[in-house]
Amino acid sequence: MTGEHRARWKAVLRQIKGNAPTKPAASWVKAAESRLASLGIEEFRGRMRDWLAPLRAAEPSPLSVAGSHVLRGLLWYAALARDPAIGEAALWVVDAAWKPKRRAEKVVVALVPLLEGMPPETAWPPLQQLQRQWPMPGGQIERLLKKVAAGLEIDEAELRHQGLLTPTPETPSVAASMDRLMAAAARLQRRLPD
């Protein structure tokens, strides 16, 4: 890249920060929309599809800490683009075999703004896959899964039946906890020599 073309890409990439929150701030979105418009959707679409194409391969995709930050920012840009071809490429992230997997968590959560902008029928398959691969009870993916499911008239009981919601353990009552403690103390007392 050279000249003005290079300068536009630098502006896009320099806006991506490693210490960003889990969702883009309103000020970030406003600046990103301006930078994306300056760059052009066609240019962004072509680069994103080229850059993300290797994720479709069966072999693991290495992901550095810095790379995870850059990819998260690019996925936020993908959500702002509202372009089906860019959205398709961004969803290749879902099927990628990451190495190491733990670094990909912030990347998959960055798909939430993209999925929020899709029709429920389109967002539903990748959301199910994300929830199965990255279960985070109460997290952004689970909250969006519930919202999209409700729009598709799928209730939480069905989501549990499909294994899409992590069961929340019931908190035992104080009385039940005390009964268990007393029983354990009695067992220990019987085992101790006089």
Contact map, one row per residue, 1 for C-alpha under 8 A:
11101100000000000000000000000000000000000000000000000000000000000000000000000000000000000000000000000000000000000000000000000000000000000000000000000000000000000000000000000000000000000000000000
11111110000000000000000000000000000000000000000000000000000000000000000000000000000000000000000000000000000000000000000000000000000000000000000000000000000000000000000000000000000000000000000000
11111110000000000000000000000000000000000000000000000000000000000000000000000000000000000000000000000000000000000000000000000000000000000000000000000000000000000000000000000000000000000000000000
01111111000000000000000000000000000000000000000000000000000000000000000000000000000000000000000000000000000000000000000000000000000000000000000000000000000000000000000000000000000000000000000000
11111111100000000000000000000000000000100000000000000000000000000000000000000000000000000000000000000000000000000000000000000000000000000000000000000000000000000000000000000000000000000000000000
11111111110000000000000000000000000000000000000000000000000000000000000000000000000000000000000000000000000000000000000000000000000000000000000000000000000000000000000000000000000000000000000000
01111111111000000000000000000000000000000000000000000000000000000000000000000000000000000000000000000000000000000000000000000000000000000000000000000000000000000000000000000000000000000000000000
00011111111100000000000000000000001001100000000000000000000000000000000000000000000000000000000000000000000000000000000000000000000000000000000000000000000000000000000000000000000000000000000000
00001111111110000000000000000000000000100000000000000000000000000000000000000000000000000000000000000000000000000000000000000000000000000000000000000000000000000000000000000000000000000000000000
00000111111111000000000000000000000000000000000000000000000000000000000000000000000000000000000000000000000000000000000000000000000000000000000000000000000000000000000000000000000000000000000000
00000011111111100000000000000000001000000000000000000000000000000000000000000000000000000000000000000000000000000000000000000000000000000000000000000000000000000000000000000000000000000000000000
00000001111111110000000000000001001100000000000000000000000000000000000000000000000000000000000000000000000000000000000000000000000000000000000000000000000000000000000000000000000000000000000000
00000000111111110000000000000000000000000000000000000000000000000000010000000000000000000000000000000000000000000000000000000000000000000000000000000000000000000000000000000000000000000000000000
00000000011111111000000000000000000000000000000000000000000000000000000000000000000000000000000000000000000000000000000000000000000000000000000000000000000000000000000000000000000000000000000000
00000000001111111000000000010001000000000000000000000000000000000000000000000000000000000000000000000000000000000000000000000000000000000000000000000000000000000000000000000000000000000000000000
00000000000111111101000000000000000000000000000000000000000000000000110011000000000000000000000000000000000000000000000000000000000000000000000000000000000000000000000000000000000000000000000000
00000000000001111111000000000000000000000000000000000000000000000000110010000000000000000000000000000000000000000000000000000000000000000000000000000000000000000000000000000000000000000000000000
00000000000000011111000000000000000000000000000000000000000000000100110000000000000000000000000000000000000000000000000000000000000000000000000000000000000000000000000000000000000000000000000000
00000000000000001111100000000000000000000000000000000000000000000000000000000000000000000000000000000000000000000000000000000000000000000000000000000000000000000000000000000000000000000000000000
00000000000000011111111100000000000000000000000000000000000000000000000000000000000000000000000000000000000000000000000000000000000000000000000000000000000000000000000000000000000000000000000000
00000000000000000011111110000000000000000000000000000000000000000000000000000000000000000000000000000000000000000000000000000000000000000000000000000000000000000000000000000000000000000000000000
00000000000000000001111100000000000000000000000000000000000000000000000000000000000000000000000000000000010011000000000000000000000000000000000000000000000000000000000000000000000000000000000000
00000000000000000001111110000000000000000000000000000000000000000000000000000000000000000000000000000000000001001000000000000000000000000000000000000000000000000000000000000000000000000000000000
00000000000000000001111111011000000000000000000000000000000000000000000000010000000000000000000000000000000000000000000000000000000000000000000000000000000000000000000000000000000000000000000000
00000000000000000000101111111000000000000000000000000000000000000000000000000000000000000000000000000000000000000000000000000000000000000000000000000000000000000000000000000000000000000000000000
00000000000000000000000111111100000000000000000000000000000000000000000000000000000000000000000000000000000000000000000000000000000000000000000000000000000000000000000000000000000000000000000000
00000000000000000000000011111110000000000000000000000000000000000000000000000000000000000000000000000000000000000000000000000000000000000000000000000000000000000000000000000000000000000000000000
00000000000000100000000111111111000000000000000000000000000000000000000000000000000000000000000000000000000000000000000000000000000000000000000000000000000000000000000000000000000000000000000000
00000000000000000000000111111111100000000000000000000000000000000000000000000001000000000000000000000000000000000000000000000000000000000000000000000000000000000000000000000000000000000000000000
00000000000000000000000001111111110000000000000000000000000000000000000000000000000000000000000000000000000000000000000000000000000000000000000000000000000000000000000000000000000000000000000000
00000000000000000000000000111111111000000000000000000000000000000000000000000000000000000000000000000000000000000000000000000000000000000000000000000000000000000000000000000000000000000000000000
00000000000100100000000000011111111100000000000000000000000000000000000000001000000000000000000000000000000000000000000000000000000000000000000000000000000000000000000000000000000000000000000000
00000000000000000000000000001111111110000000000000000000000000000000000000001001000000000000000000000000000000000000000000000000000000000000000000000000000000000000000000000000000000000000000000
00000000000000000000000000000111111111000000000000000000000000000000000000000000000000000000000000000000000000000000000000000000000000000000000000000000000000000000000000000000000000000000000000
00000001001100000000000000000011111111100000000000000000000000000000000000000000000000000000000000000000000000000000000000000000000000000000000000000000000000000000000000000000000000000000000000
00000000000100000000000000000001111111111001000000000000000000000000000000001000100000000000000000000000000000000000000000000000000000000000000000000000000000000000000000000000000000000000000000
00000000000000000000000000000000111111111000000000000000000000000000000000000000000000000000000000000000000000000000000000000000000000000000000000000000000000000000000000000000000000000000000000
00000001000000000000000000000000011111110000000000000000000000000000000000000000000000000000000000000000000000000000000000000000000000000000000000000000000000000000000000000000000000000000000000
00001001100000000000000000000000001111111011000000000000000000000000000000000000000000000000000000000000000000000000000000000000000000000000000000000000000000000000000000000000000000000000000000
00000000000000000000000000000000000111111111000000000000000000000000000000000000000000000000000000000000000000000000000000000000000000000000000000000000000000000000000000000000000000000000000000
00000000000000000000000000000000000110111111100000000000000000000000000000000000101000000000000000000000000000000000000000000000000000000000000000000000000000000000000000000000000000000000000000
00000000000000000000000000000000000000011111110000000000000000000000000000000000000000000000000000000000000000000000000000000000000000000000000000000000000000000000000000000000000000000000000000
00000000000000000000000000000000000000111111111000000000000000000000000000000000000000000000000000000000000000000000000000000000000000000000000000000000000000000000000000000000000000000000000000
00000000000000000000000000000000000100111111111100000000000000000000000000000000000000000000000000000000000000000000000000000000000000000000000000000000000000000000000000000000000000000000000000
00000000000000000000000000000000000000001111111110000000000000000000000000000000000011000000000000000000000000000000000000000000000000000000000000000000000000000000000000000000000000000000000000
00000000000000000000000000000000000000000111111111000000000000000000000000000000000000000000000000000000000000000000000000000000000000000000000000000000000000000000000000000000000000000000000000
00000000000000000000000000000000000000000011111111100000000000000000000000000000000000000000000000000000000000000000000000000000000000000000000000000000000000000000000000000000000000000000000000
00000000000000000000000000000000000000000001111111110000000000000000000000000000000001001100000000000000000000000000000000000000000000000000000000000000000000000000000000000000000000000000000000
00000000000000000000000000000000000000000000111111111000000000000000000000000000000001001000000000000000000000000000000000000000000000000000000000000000000000000000000000000000000000000000000000
00000000000000000000000000000000000000000000011111111000000000000000000000000000000000000000000000000000000000000000000000000000000000000000000000000000000000000000000000000000000000000000000000
00000000000000000000000000000000000000000000001111111100000000000000000000000000000000000000000000000000000000000000000000000000000000000000000000000000000000000000000000000000000000000000000000
00000000000000000000000000000000000000000000000111111111000000000000000000000000000000001101100000000000000000000000000000000000000000000000000000000000000000000000000000000000000000000000000000
00000000000000000000000000000000000000000000000011111111100000000000000000000000000000001001000000000000000000000000000000000000000000000000000000000000000000000000000000000000000000000000000000
00000000000000000000000000000000000000000000000000111111100010000000000000000000000000000000000000000000000000000000000000000000000000000000000000000000000000000000000000000000000000000000000000
00000000000000000000000000000000000000000000000000011111110010000000000000000000000000000001101110000000000000000000000000000000000000000000000000000000000000000000000000000000000000000000000000
00000000000000000000000000000000000000000000000000011111110000000000000000000000000000000001001100000000000000000000000000000000000000000000000000000000000000000000000000000000000000000000000000
00000000000000000000000000000000000000000000000000001111111100000000000000000000000000000000000100000000000000000000000000000000000000000000000000000000000000000000000000000000000000000000000000
00000000000000000000000000000000000000000000000000000011111100000000000000000000000000000000000110000000000000000000000000000000000000000000000000000000000000000000000000000000000000000000000000
00000000000000000000000000000000000000000000000000000000111110000000000000000000000000000000000010000000000000000000000000000000000000000000000000000000000000000000000000000000000000000000000000
00000000000000000000000000000000000000000000000000000000111111000000000000000000000000000000000111100000000000000000000000000000000000000000000000000000000000000000000000000000000000000000000000
00000000000000000000000000000000000000000000000000000110001111100000000000000000000000000000000111100000000000000000000000000000000000000000000000000000000000000000000000000000000000000000000000
00000000000000000000000000000000000000000000000000000000000111110000000000000000000000000000000001110000000000000000000000000000000000000000000000000000000000000000000000000000000000000000000000
00000000000000000000000000000000000000000000000000000000000011111011000000000000000000000000000001110011000000000000000000000000000000000000000000000000000000000000000000000000000000000000000000
00000000000000000000000000000000000000000000000000000000000001111111000000000000000000000000000000000010000000000000000000000000000000000000000000000000000000000000000000000000000000000000000000
00000000000000000000000000000000000000000000000000000000000000111111100000000000000000000000000000000010000000000000000000000000000000000000000000000000000000000000000000000000000000000000000000
00000000000000000100000000000000000000000000000000000000000000011111110000000000000000000000000000000000000000000000000000000000000000000000000000000000000000000000000000000000000000000000000000
00000000000000000000000000000000000000000000000000000000000000111111111000000000000000000000000000000000000000000000000000000000000000000000000000000000000000000000000000000000000000000000000000
00000000000000000000000000000000000000000000000000000000000000111111111100000000000000000000000000000011011000000000000000000000000000000000000000000000000000000000000000000000000000000000000000
00000000000000011100000000000000000000000000000000000000000000001111111110000000000000000000000000000000011000000000000000000000000000000000000000000000000000000000000000000000000000000000000000
00000000000010011100000000000000000000000000000000000000000000000111111111000000000000000000000000000000000000000000000000000000000000000000000000000000000000000000000000000000000000000000000000
00000000000000000000000000000000000000000000000000000000000000000011111111100000000000000000000000000000001000000000000000000000000000000000000000000000000000000000000000000000000000000000000000
00000000000000000000000000000000000000000000000000000000000000000001111111110000000000000000000000000000011101000000000000000000000000000000000000000000000000000000000000000000000000000000000000
00000000000000011000000000000000000000000000000000000000000000000000111111111000000000000000000000000000000001000000000000000000000000000000000000000000000000000000000000000000000000000000000000
00000000000000010000000000000000000000000000000000000000000000000000011111111100000000000000000000000000000000000000000000000000000000000000000000000000000000000000000000000000000000000000000000
00000000000000000000000000000000000000000000000000000000000000000000001111111110000000000100000000000000001001100100000000000000000000000000000000000000000000000000000000000000000000000000000000
00000000000000000000000100000000000000000000000000000000000000000000000111111111000000000000000000000000000001101100000000000000000000000000000000000000000000000000000000000000000000000000000000
00000000000000000000000000000001100100000000000000000000000000000000000011111111100000000000000000000000000000000000000000000000000000000000000000000000000000000000000000000000000000000000000000
00000000000000000000000000000000000000000000000000000000000000000000000001111111111001100100000000000000000000000100000000000000000000000000000000000000000000000000000000000000000000000000000000
00000000000000000000000000000000000000000000000000000000000000000000000000111111110000100000000000000000000000101110100000000000000000000000000000000000000000000000000000000000000000000000000000
00000000000000000000000000001000100000000000000000000000000000000000000000011111110000000000000000000000000000000100000000000000000000000000000000000000000000000000000000000000000000000000000000
00000000000000000000000000000000000100001000000000000000000000000000000000001111111001000000000000000000000000000000000000000000000000000000000000000000000000000000000000000000000000000000000000
00000000000000000000000000000000000000000000000000000000000000000000000000000111111101100000000000000000000000000100100000000000000000000000000000000000000000000000000000000000000000000000000000
00000000000000000000000000000000000000001000000000000000000000000000000000000100111111100000000000000000000000000000000000000000000000000000000000000000000000000000000000000000000000000000000000
00000000000000000000000000000000000000000000000000000000000000000000000000000000011111110000000000000000000000000000000000000000000000000000000000000000000000000000000000000000000000000000000000
00000000000000000000000000000000000000000000100000000000000000000000000000000000001111111000000000000000000000000000000000000000000000000000000000000000000000000000000000000000000000000000000000
00000000000000000000000000000000000000000000100110000000000000000000000000000100111111111100000000000000000000000000000000000000000000000000000000000000000000000000000000000000000000000000000000
00000000000000000000000000000000000000000000000000000000000000000000000000000110011111111110000000000000000000000100000000000000000000000000000000000000000000000000000000000000000000000000000000
00000000000000000000000000000000000000000000000000000000000000000000000000000000000111111111000000000000000000000000000000000000000000000000000000000000000000000000000000000000000000000000000000
00000000000000000000000000000000000000000000000110011000000000000000000000000000000011111111100000000000000000000000000000000000000000000000000000000000000000000000000000000000000000000000000000
00000000000000000000000000000000000000000000000100010000000000000000000000100100000001111111100000000000000000100000000000000000000000000000000000000000000000000000000000000000000000000000000000
00000000000000000000000000000000000000000000000000000000000000000000000000000000000000111111111000000000000000100000000000000100000000000000000000000000000000000000000000000000000000000000000000
00000000000000000000000000000000000000000000000000011011000000000000000000000000000000011111111100000000000000000000000000000000000000000000000000000000000000000000000000000000000000000000000000
00000000000000000000000000000000000000000000000000010010000000000000000000000000000000001111111100000000000100000000000000000000000000000000000000000000000000000000000000000000000000000000000000
00000000000000000000000000000000000000000000000000000000000000000000000000000000000000000011111100000000000100000000000000000100110000000000000000000000000000000000000000000000000000000000000000
00000000000000000000000000000000000000000000000000000011000000000000000000000000000000000011111110000000000000000000000000000000000000000000000000000000000000000000000000000000000000000000000000
00000000000000000000000000000000000000000000000000000011110110000000000000000000000000000001111111000000000000000000000000000000000000000000000000000000000000000000000000000000000000000000000000
00000000000000000000000000000000000000000000000000000010011110000000000000000000000000000000001111101000000000000000000000000000000000000000000000000000000000000000000000000000000000000000000000
00000000000000000000000000000000000000000000000000000000000111100000000000000000000000000000000111111001000000000000000000000000000000000000000000000000000000000000000000000000000000000000000000
00000000000000000000000000000000000000000000000000000000000111100000000000000000000000000000000011111010000000000000000000000000000000000000000000000000000000000000000000000000000000000000000000
00000000000000000000000000000000000000000000000000000000000001100000000000000000000000000000000001111111000000000000000000000000000000000000000000000000000000000000000000000000000000000000000000
00000000000000000000000000000000000000000000000000000000000000000000000000000000000000000000000011111111100000000000000000000000000000000000000000000000000000000000000000000000000000000000000000
00000000000000000000000000000000000000000000000000000000000000000000000000000000000000000000000000011111100000000000000000000000000000000000000000000000000000000000000000000000000000000000000000
00000000000000000000000000000000000000000000000000000000000000111001000000000000000000000000000000111111111000000000000000000000000000000000000000000000000000000000000000000000000000000000000000
00000000000000000000000000000000000000000000000000000000000000100001000000000000000000000000000001011111111100000000000000000000000000000000000000000000000000000000000000000000000000000000000000
00000000000000000000000000000000000000000000000000000000000000000000000000000000000000000000000000001111111110000000000000000000000001000000000000000000000000000000000000000000000000000000000000
00000000000000000000010000000000000000000000000000000000000000000001100100000000000000000000000000000011111111000000000000000000000000000000000000000000000000000000000000000000000000000000000000
00000000000000000000000000000000000000000000000000000000000000000001101100100000000000000000000000000011111111100000000000000000000000000000000000000000000000000000000000000000000000000000000000
00000000000000000000000000000000000000000000000000000000000000000000000100000000000000000000110000000001111111110000000000000000010000000000000000000000000000000000000000000000000000000000000000
00000000000000000000010000000000000000000000000000000000000000000000000000000000000000000000000000000000111111110000000000000000000000000001100000000000000000000000000000000000000000000000000000
00000000000000000000011000000000000000000000000000000000000000000000000110110000000000000000000000000000011111111100000000000000000000000000000000000000000000000000000000000000000000000000000000
00000000000000000000000000000000000000000000000000000000000000000000000000110010000000000110000000000000001111111110000000000000000000000000000000000000000000000000000000000000000000000000000000
00000000000000000000000000000000000000000000000000000000000000000000000000000000000000000000000000000000000111111111000000000000000000000001100100000000000000000000000000000000000000000000000000
00000000000000000000001000000000000000000000000000000000000000000000000000010010000000000000000000000000000001111111100000000000000000000000000000000000000000000000000000000000000000000000000000
00000000000000000000000000000000000000000000000000000000000000000000000000110111010000100000000000000000000001111111110000000000000000000000000000000000000000000000000000000000000000000000000000
00000000000000000000000000000000000000000000000000000000000000000000000000000010000000000000000000000000000000111111110000100010000000000000000000000000000000000000000000000000000000000000000000
00000000000000000000000000000000000000000000000000000000000000000000000000000000000000000000000000000000000000011111111000100000000000000000000100000000000000000000000000000000000000000000000000
00000000000000000000000000000000000000000000000000000000000000000000000000000010010000000000000000000000000000001111111000000000000000000000000000000000000000000000000000000000000000000000000000
00000000000000000000000000000000000000000000000000000000000000000000000000000000000000000000000000000000000000000111111101100000000000000000000000000000000000000000000000000000000000000000000000
00000000000000000000000000000000000000000000000000000000000000000000000000000000000000000000000000000000000000000001111111100000000000000000000000000000000000000000000000000000000000000000000000
00000000000000000000000000000000000000000000000000000000000000000000000000000000000000000000000000000000000000000000011111110000000000000000000000011011000000000000000000000000000000000000000000
00000000000000000000000000000000000000000000000000000000000000000000000000000000000000000000000000000000000000000000001111111000000000000000000000000001000000000000000000000000000000000000000000
00000000000000000000000000000000000000000000000000000000000000000000000000000000000000000000000000000000000000000000011111111100000000000000000000000000000000000000000000000000000000000000000000
00000000000000000000000000000000000000000000000000000000000000000000000000000000000000000000000000000000000000000011011111111110000000000000000000010000000000000000000000000000000000000000000000
00000000000000000000000000000000000000000000000000000000000000000000000000000000000000000000000000000000000000000000000111111111000000000000000010011000000000000000000000000000000000000000000000
00000000000000000000000000000000000000000000000000000000000000000000000000000000000000000000000000000000000000000000000011111111100000000000000000000000000000000000000000000000000000000000000000
00000000000000000000000000000000000000000000000000000000000000000000000000000000000000000010010000000000000000000000000001111111110000000000000000000000000000000000000000000000000000000000000000
00000000000000000000000000000000000000000000000000000000000000000000000000000000000000000000000000000000000000000010000000111111111000000000100110000000000000000000000000000000000000000000000000
00000000000000000000000000000000000000000000000000000000000000000000000000000000000000000000000000000000000000000000000000011111111100000000000010000000000000000001000000000000000000000000000000
00000000000000000000000000000000000000000000000000000000000000000000000000000000000000000000010000000000000000000000000000001111111110000000000000000000000000000000000000000000000000000000000000
00000000000000000000000000000000000000000000000000000000000000000000000000000000000000000000010000000000000100000000000000000111111111100000100000000000000000000000000000000000000000000000000000
00000000000000000000000000000000000000000000000000000000000000000000000000000000000000000000000000000000000000000000000000000011111111110000110010000000000000000001100000000000000000000000000000
00000000000000000000000000000000000000000000000000000000000000000000000000000000000000000000000000000000000000000000000000000001111111100000000000000000000000000011000000000000000000000000000000
00000000000000000000000000000000000000000000000000000000000000000000000000000000000000000000000000000000000000000000000000000000111111100000000000000000000000000000000000000000000000000000000000
00000000000000000000000000000000000000000000000000000000000000000000000000000000000000000000000000000000100000000000000000000000011111110000000000000000000000000000000000000000000000000000000000
00000000000000000000000000000000000000000000000000000000000000000000000000000000000000000000000000000000000000000000000000000000011111111000010000000000000000000000110000000000000000000000000000
00000000000000000000000000000000000000000000000000000000000000000000000000000000000000000000000000000000000000000000000000000000001001111110110000000000000000000000000000000000000000000000000000
00000000000000000000000000000000000000000000000000000000000000000000000000000000000000000000000000000000000000000000000000000000000000111110010000000000000000000000110000000000000000000000000000
00000000000000000000000000000000000000000000000000000000000000000000000000000000000000000000000000000000000000000000000000000000000000011111011000000000000000000000000000000000000000000000000000
00000000000000000000000000000000000000000000000000000000000000000000000000000000000000000000000000000000000000000000000000000000000000011111111000000000000000000000000000000000000000000000000000
00000000000000000000000000000000000000000000000000000000000000000000000000000000000000000000000000000000000010010000000000000000000000000111111100000000000000000000000000000000000000000000000000
00000000000000000000000000000000000000000000000000000000000000000000000000000000000000000000000000000000000010010000000000000010011000010011111110000000000000000000000000000000000000000000000000
00000000000000000000000000000000000000000000000000000000000000000000000000000000000000000000000000000000000000000000000000000000001000111111111111000000000000000000100000000000000000000000000000
00000000000000000000000000000000000000000000000000000000000000000000000000000000000000000000000000000000000000000000000000000000000000000111111111100000000000000000000000000000000000000000000000
00000000000000000000000000000000000000000000000000000000000000000000000000000000000000000000000000000000000000010001000000000010000000000001111111110000000000000000000000000000000000000000000000
00000000000000000000000000000000000000000000000000000000000000000000000000000000000000000000000000000000000000000000000000010011001000000000111111111000000000000000000000000000000000000000000000
00000000000000000000000000000000000000000000000000000000000000000000000000000000000000000000000000000000000000000000000000000000000000000000011111111100000100000000000000000000000000000000000000
00000000000000000000000000000000000000000000000000000000000000000000000000000000000000000000000000000000000000000000000000000000000000000000001111111110000000000000000000000000000000000000000000
00000000000000000000000000000000000000000000000000000000000000000000000000000000000000000000000000000000000000000000000100110000000000000000000111111111000000000000000000000000000000000000000000
00000000000000000000000000000000000000000000000000000000000000000000000000000000000000000000000000000000000000000000000100010000000000000000000011111111111000000000000000000000000000000000000000
00000000000000000000000000000000000000000000000000000000000000000000000000000000000000000000000000000000000000000000000000000000000000000000000001111111111000000000000000000000000000000000000000
00000000000000000000000000000000000000000000000000000000000000000000000000000000000000000000000000000000000000000000000100000000000000000000000000111111110000000000000000000000000000000000000000
00000000000000000000000000000000000000000000000000000000000000000000000000000000000000000000000000000000000000000000000110000000000000000000000000011111110000000000000000000000000000000000000000
00000000000000000000000000000000000000000000000000000000000000000000000000000000000000000000000000000000000000000000000000000000000000000000000000001111111000000000000000000000000000000000000000
00000000000000000000000000000000000000000000000000000000000000000000000000000000000000000000000000000000000000000000000000000000000000000000000000001111111101100000000000000000000000000000000000
00000000000000000000000000000000000000000000000000000000000000000000000000000000000000000000000000000000000000000000000000000000000000000000000000001100111111100000000000000000000000000000000000
00000000000000000000000000000000000000000000000000000000000000000000000000000000000000000000000000000000000000000000000000000000000000000000000001000000011111110000100000000000000000000000000000
00000000000000000000000000000000000000000000000000000000000000000000000000000000000000000000000000000000000000000000000000000000000000000000000000000000001111111000000000000000000000000000000000
00000000000000000000000000000000000000000000000000000000000000000000000000000000000000000000000000000000000000000000000000000000000000000000000000000000011111111100000000000000000000000000000000
00000000000000000000000000000000000000000000000000000000000000000000000000000000000000000000000000000000000000000000000000000000000000000000000000000000011111111111100000000000000000000000000000
00000000000000000000000000000000000000000000000000000000000000000000000000000000000000000000000000000000000000000000000000000000000000000000000000000000000111111111111000000000000000000000000000
00000000000000000000000000000000000000000000000000000000000000000000000000000000000000000000000000000000000000000000000000000000000000000000000000000000000011111111000000000000000000000000000000
00000000000000000000000000000000000000000000000000000000000000000000000000000000000000000000000000000000000000000000000000000000000000000000000000000000000001111111000000000000000000000000000000
00000000000000000000000000000000000000000000000000000000000000000000000000000000000000000000000000000000000000000000000000000000000100000000000000000000000000111111110000000000000000000000000000
00000000000000000000000000000000000000000000000000000000000000000000000000000000000000000000000000000000000000000000000000000001001100000000000000000000000000111111110000000000000000000000000000
00000000000000000000000000000000000000000000000000000000000000000000000000000000000000000000000000000000000000000000000000000000001000101000010000000000000100110011111000000000000000000000000000
00000000000000000000000000000000000000000000000000000000000000000000000000000000000000000000000000000000000000000000000000000000000000101000000000000000000000010011111100000000000000000000000000
00000000000000000000000000000000000000000000000000000000000000000000000000000000000000000000000000000000000000000000000000000000000000000000000000000000000000010000111110000000000000000000000000
00000000000000000000000000000000000000000000000000000000000000000000000000000000000000000000000000000000000000000000000000000000000000000000000000000000000000000000011111000000000000000000000000
00000000000000000000000000000000000000000000000000000000000000000000000000000000000000000000000000000000000000000000000000000000000000000000000000000000000000000000001111100000000000000000000000
00000000000000000000000000000000000000000000000000000000000000000000000000000000000000000000000000000000000000000000000000000000000000000000000000000000000000000000000111110000000000000000000000
00000000000000000000000000000000000000000000000000000000000000000000000000000000000000000000000000000000000000000000000000000000000000000000000000000000000000000000000011111000000000000000000000
00000000000000000000000000000000000000000000000000000000000000000000000000000000000000000000000000000000000000000000000000000000000000000000000000000000000000000000000001111101100000000000000000
00000000000000000000000000000000000000000000000000000000000000000000000000000000000000000000000000000000000000000000000000000000000000000000000000000000000000000000000000111111100000000000000000
00000000000000000000000000000000000000000000000000000000000000000000000000000000000000000000000000000000000000000000000000000000000000000000000000000000000000000000000000011111110000000000000000
00000000000000000000000000000000000000000000000000000000000000000000000000000000000000000000000000000000000000000000000000000000000000000000000000000000000000000000000000001111111000000000000000
00000000000000000000000000000000000000000000000000000000000000000000000000000000000000000000000000000000000000000000000000000000000000000000000000000000000000000000000000011111111100000000000000
00000000000000000000000000000000000000000000000000000000000000000000000000000000000000000000000000000000000000000000000000000000000000000000000000000000000000000000000000011111111110000000000000
00000000000000000000000000000000000000000000000000000000000000000000000000000000000000000000000000000000000000000000000000000000000000000000000000000000000000000000000000000111111111000000000000
00000000000000000000000000000000000000000000000000000000000000000000000000000000000000000000000000000000000000000000000000000000000000000000000000000000000000000000000000000011111111100000000000
00000000000000000000000000000000000000000000000000000000000000000000000000000000000000000000000000000000000000000000000000000000000000000000000000000000000000000000000000000001111111110000000000
00000000000000000000000000000000000000000000000000000000000000000000000000000000000000000000000000000000000000000000000000000000000000000000000000000000000000000000000000000000111111111000000000
00000000000000000000000000000000000000000000000000000000000000000000000000000000000000000000000000000000000000000000000000000000000000000000000000000000000000000000000000000000011111111100000000
00000000000000000000000000000000000000000000000000000000000000000000000000000000000000000000000000000000000000000000000000000000000000000000000000000000000000000000000000000000001111111110000000
00000000000000000000000000000000000000000000000000000000000000000000000000000000000000000000000000000000000000000000000000000000000000000000000000000000000000000000000000000000000111111111000000
00000000000000000000000000000000000000000000000000000000000000000000000000000000000000000000000000000000000000000000000000000000000000000000000000000000000000000000000000000000000011111111100000
00000000000000000000000000000000000000000000000000000000000000000000000000000000000000000000000000000000000000000000000000000000000000000000000000000000000000000000000000000000000001111111110000
00000000000000000000000000000000000000000000000000000000000000000000000000000000000000000000000000000000000000000000000000000000000000000000000000000000000000000000000000000000000000111111111000
00000000000000000000000000000000000000000000000000000000000000000000000000000000000000000000000000000000000000000000000000000000000000000000000000000000000000000000000000000000000000011111111100
00000000000000000000000000000000000000000000000000000000000000000000000000000000000000000000000000000000000000000000000000000000000000000000000000000000000000000000000000000000000000001111111100
00000000000000000000000000000000000000000000000000000000000000000000000000000000000000000000000000000000000000000000000000000000000000000000000000000000000000000000000000000000000000000111111110
00000000000000000000000000000000000000000000000000000000000000000000000000000000000000000000000000000000000000000000000000000000000000000000000000000000000000000000000000000000000000000011111110
00000000000000000000000000000000000000000000000000000000000000000000000000000000000000000000000000000000000000000000000000000000000000000000000000000000000000000000000000000000000000000001111111
00000000000000000000000000000000000000000000000000000000000000000000000000000000000000000000000000000000000000000000000000000000000000000000000000000000000000000000000000000000000000000000011111
00000000000000000000000000000000000000000000000000000000000000000000000000000000000000000000000000000000000000000000000000000000000000000000000000000000000000000000000000000000000000000000000111
